[in-house]
Amino acid sequence: MIRSELIQKLADENPHLYQRDVEKIVNTIFDEITQAMASGNRVELRGFGAFSVKKRDARTGRNPRTGEAVEVEEKFVPFFKTGKLLRDRLNGKED
């Protein structure tokens, strides 16, 4: 599902809200999650999962085409850990 499909589904399920308002709500949620992660904070959505940032140290990599050694700088990457409810649902263990 992409962002526009999510917005459309929420708008369809909430006919009392204008689609532009639903779009603003969804964008605000994603912006807040992004800002929190950019600040190094963890974002937890109970039953769904937790978003966090992990640091990857600098290392020496290899160019797959030439085999030449390449220095890779340290970087921060997003990480998502599923919550128990989502994990159970994905594995067919709904209660």
WOFEN-V640902 format. One record per backbone hydrogen bond with DSSP energy under -1.0 kcal/mol. NH is the residue of the N-H (numbers start at 1). CO is the residue of the C=O. If there is no record, write none. Layout:
NH|CO  NH|CO
//
This chain:
6|2  7|3  8|4  9|5  10|6  11|7  12|8  13|9  17|14  22|18  23|19  24|20  25|21  26|22  27|23  28|24  29|25  30|26  31|27  32|28  33|29  34|30  35|31  36|32  37|33  38|34  39|35  40|37  41|36  43|51  45|49  48|45  49|45  50|81  51|43  52|79  54|77  56|75  59|72  61|70  63|68  67|63  70|61  72|59  75|56  77|54  79|52  81|50  83|48  87|83  88|84  89|85  90|86  91|87  92|89  93|88
//
